[in-house]
Amino acid sequence: MNRTKAPALSFRGVRKTYGDGATEVRALDGVDLQMSPGSFVSVEGPSGCGKTTLLNLLGLLDVPSAGTVEWDGTPVGRLPERERARRRLTGVGFIFQRFYLLPTLTAEENVALPMRGAGRPAAERTARARALLESVGLTGRRHSRPHQLSGGEEQRVAIARALANEPGLLLADEPTGELDRANTESVLDLLVEAQHTTGASLVLVTHNPAVARRATRHLTMADGRIVGDTREA
């Protein structure tokens, strides 16, 4: 399996609105942002400030209403949906607060699922899923279904699944929001290790300042705008 190169990401004057007229909501309002390949960026801000919309645009789940989102200089909003779907599948790993594991599948089957979508052979899917579960400390839980796992274990499976197709971009939306302190630290350690090992870019949305401090660059959002952008010395 070939690892996807981390893309250089760029937002230029990006706006995203939902609805129209009196019901229009401006989720992003003129965002400019450049991210180098291999970056680790945290995004903080109050609910409704545009953090998740920013992730959705980075991950090609949505397109801007105005402005340009670019991957390596390519305006992705102009790509056909089929090409954006291909890039999402092979180039982006998503990690969510609520895990979104399929309840009828085992841990191993959940991790293997993105590789099936990418057309990987069955033997390769199985071998890589087992290796990924081993890397997150869940070798003995590979036949367990989500309801048999703790919250921390479910998030570990979700991280393994996000890494399945060796993406160049990892997007984590409140990945520790439902975890206790010990599991939060464990999950963060796994994310940081995965980012360092693979060279992927990692963008992590959080309400927790302690979680945000693990990143090397910190964005603060308010009212659909980036109002703070700091880097670790």
Rosetta blueprint (number, residue, H / E / L):
1 M L
2 N L
3 R L
4 T L
5 K L
6 A L
7 P L
8 A L
9 L E
10 S E
11 F E
12 R E
13 G E
14 V E
15 R E
16 K E
17 T E
18 Y E
19 G L
20 D L
21 G H
22 A H
23 T H
24 E L
25 V E
26 R E
27 A E
28 L E
29 D E
30 G E
31 V E
32 D E
33 L E
34 Q E
35 M E
36 S L
37 P L
38 G L
39 S L
40 F E
41 V E
42 S E
43 V E
44 E E
45 G L
46 P L
47 S L
48 G L
49 C L
50 G L
51 K H
52 T H
53 T H
54 L H
55 L H
56 N H
57 L H
58 L H
59 G L
60 L L
61 L L
62 D L
63 V L
64 P L
65 S L
66 A E
67 G E
68 T E
69 V E
70 E E
71 W E
72 D L
73 G L
74 T E
75 P E
76 V H
77 G H
78 R H
79 L L
80 P L
81 E H
82 R H
83 E H
84 R H
85 A H
86 R H
87 R H
88 R H
89 L H
90 T H
91 G H
92 V E
93 G E
94 F E
95 I E
96 F E
97 Q L
98 R L
99 F L
100 Y L
101 L L
102 L L
103 P L
104 T L
105 L L
106 T L
107 A H
108 E H
109 E H
110 N H
111 V H
112 A H
113 L H
114 P H
115 M H
116 R H
117 G H
118 A L
119 G L
120 R L
121 P L
122 A H
123 A H
124 E H
125 R H
126 T H
127 A H
128 R H
129 A H
130 R H
131 A H
132 L H
133 L H
134 E H
135 S H
136 V L
137 G L
138 L L
139 T H
140 G H
141 R H
142 R L
143 H L
144 S L
145 R L
146 P H
147 H H
148 Q H
149 L L
150 S L
151 G H
152 G H
153 E H
154 E H
155 Q H
156 R H
157 V H
158 A H
159 I H
160 A H
161 R H
162 A H
163 L L
164 A L
165 N L
166 E L
167 P L
168 G L
169 L E
170 L E
171 L E
172 A E
173 D E
174 E L
175 P L
176 T L
177 G L
178 E L
179 L L
180 D L
181 R H
182 A H
183 N H
184 T H
185 E H
186 S H
187 V H
188 L H
189 D H
190 L H
191 L H
192 V H
193 E H
194 A H
195 Q H
196 H H
197 T H
198 T H
199 G L
200 A L
201 S E
202 L E
203 V E
204 L E
205 V E
206 T L
207 H L
208 N L
209 P H
210 A H
211 V H
212 A H
213 R L
214 R L
215 A L
216 T L
217 R E
218 H E
219 L E
220 T E
221 M E
222 A E
223 D L
224 G L
225 R E
226 I E
227 V E
228 G E
229 D E
230 T E
231 R E
232 E L
233 A L
